[in-house]
Amino acid sequence: MSATIATTIGAVTAPPTSSTSPPITQLLPLLQATLRASYSLLHLAMRAVFALTAPVYLLWPIILTLFSPITIIINILLDAVIFTPFSIIRSATAAMYPLYIFCAVACISGGVVGIFGRYAVAAILGAFARSRSYFKSQKPPPPSFSQTQRKRKRRSVRVQ
């Protein structure tokens, strides 16, 4: 009896024998079962969708015939309100592009000439001026006491 206890205890405490197969092989059957189940569910769902939409395919020409006046009116309105003005504006801006570029270049070159002219005048005046007081801005004289303390007259408005 002690021999059987020793063998069962030894079997329990003995380390498990290592198998030569990698751990991924244990997950492979589970992955295959999952893929089969998802494929069957997808196949069942697609059949249900086709079964539910089959009446719509039979009624589709009737639906299109009923809605054709509405779609024609919407098409005409979109063409008149959105597409035609857009094409006119696009062609007008394409025709005015050279004028736009000419005016932009004129404004930029005028600004550059003006800035360099201001620096040239400042440099010439700085070279010929005898003192720097010419460049300082003159302050206006302070207001007199009577101007700052003068009160406004009150006028009443009579309603008749």
C-alpha positions in Angstrom: 0.0 0.0 0.0 2.8 2.4 0.7 4.2 1.7 -2.7 1.0 2.8 -4.4 0.9 6.0 -2.3 4.5 6.7 -3.2 3.8 6.3 -6.8 0.8 8.5 -6.8 2.6 11.2 -4.8 5.6 10.8 -7.1 3.3 11.2 -10.1 1.7 14.3 -8.7 4.9 16.0 -7.7 6.8 14.9 -10.8 7.3 17.7 -13.4 5.2 17.3 -16.5 6.9 15.9 -19.5 7.6 18.6 -22.1 6.1 18.0 -25.5 8.0 18.8 -28.6 5.0 20.6 -30.3 4.9 24.4 -30.0 2.2 26.1 -28.0 0.6 27.6 -31.2 -0.6 24.1 -32.2 -2.8 24.1 -29.2 -4.5 27.3 -30.4 -4.8 26.2 -34.0 -8.0 24.0 -33.5 -9.6 26.8 -31.5 -8.9 29.3 -34.3 -10.2 26.9 -36.9 -13.5 26.4 -35.0 -13.9 30.2 -34.5 -13.4 30.8 -38.2 -15.9 28.1 -39.2 -18.5 29.5 -36.8 -18.0 33.1 -38.1 -18.2 31.9 -41.7 -21.4 30.1 -41.1 -22.9 33.1 -39.2 -21.9 35.4 -42.1 -23.4 33.1 -44.7 -26.6 32.9 -42.7 -26.8 36.7 -42.3 -26.2 37.2 -46.0 -29.0 34.8 -46.9 -31.3 36.6 -44.5 -30.5 40.0 -46.1 -31.1 38.7 -49.6 -34.4 37.1 -48.5 -35.6 40.4 -47.0 -34.5 42.6 -49.9 -35.9 40.4 -52.7 -39.4 42.1 -52.6 -37.7 45.5 -52.9 -36.0 44.3 -56.1 -39.4 43.4 -57.5 -40.9 46.7 -56.5 -37.8 48.8 -57.6 -39.1 49.8 -61.1 -42.4 50.9 -59.6 -40.6 53.0 -56.9 -38.4 54.6 -59.6 -41.5 55.4 -61.7 -43.3 57.0 -58.8 -40.3 59.2 -57.8 -39.1 60.1 -61.3 -41.0 63.5 -61.3 -39.3 64.5 -58.0 -35.9 63.5 -59.2 -36.3 65.4 -62.5 -37.4 68.5 -60.6 -34.5 68.2 -58.2 -32.1 67.7 -61.1 -33.4 70.8 -62.9 -33.2 72.9 -59.7 -29.7 71.8 -58.9 -28.6 72.6 -62.5 -30.2 76.1 -62.4 -29.3 77.1 -58.9 -25.9 75.5 -58.3 -24.1 74.1 -61.4 -24.8 76.8 -63.9 -23.7 79.8 -61.6 -20.7 77.8 -60.5 -19.6 77.2 -64.1 -20.2 80.9 -65.0 -18.1 82.1 -62.0 -15.4 79.6 -62.8 -15.1 80.7 -66.4 -15.2 84.4 -65.3 -12.4 83.9 -62.8 -10.4 82.0 -65.4 -10.8 84.9 -67.8 -9.9 87.6 -65.2 -6.8 85.7 -63.9 -4.3 87.8 -66.0 -5.9 91.0 -64.7 -5.7 89.7 -61.1 -2.1 88.9 -61.5 -1.3 92.3 -63.1 -3.0 94.2 -60.2 -1.3 92.0 -57.6 2.2 92.6 -59.1 1.4 96.3 -59.4 0.4 96.6 -55.7 3.4 94.6 -54.5 5.9 96.5 -56.6 4.3 99.8 -55.6 4.7 98.9 -51.9 8.3 97.9 -52.4 9.1 101.1 -54.3 7.3 103.1 -51.5 9.2 101.4 -48.7 12.6 101.8 -50.4 11.7 105.4 -51.3 11.0 106.2 -47.6 14.3 104.7 -46.6 16.1 106.6 -49.3 14.6 109.9 -48.2 15.4 109.2 -44.6 19.0 108.3 -45.5 19.4 111.5 -47.6 17.9 113.7 -45.0 20.0 112.0 -42.3 23.2 112.7 -44.4 22.4 116.3 -45.1 20.6 117.4 -41.9 22.9 119.1 -39.4 20.9 118.0 -36.3 18.7 115.1 -35.3 16.0 117.5 -34.1 14.6 117.5 -37.6 13.5 113.9 -37.2 11.9 114.3 -33.8 8.2 114.9 -33.8 7.1 118.2 -32.3 4.7 118.0 -29.5 1.6 120.3 -29.5 1.6 123.0 -26.8 -0.2 121.9 -23.7 -3.8 123.1 -23.4 -4.4 126.2 -21.3 -6.1 126.1 -18.0 -9.2 127.8 -19.2 -9.8 125.2 -22.0 -9.5 122.2 -19.6 -11.7 123.7 -16.9 -14.5 125.1 -19.0 -17.9 123.7 -18.1 -20.6 122.8 -20.5 -23.8 124.7 -20.5 -26.9 122.7 -19.7 -29.8 123.2 -22.0 -33.3 121.9 -21.2 -35.6 120.6 -23.8 -39.2 121.6 -23.5 -41.9 119.4 -24.7 -45.1 121.1 -25.9 
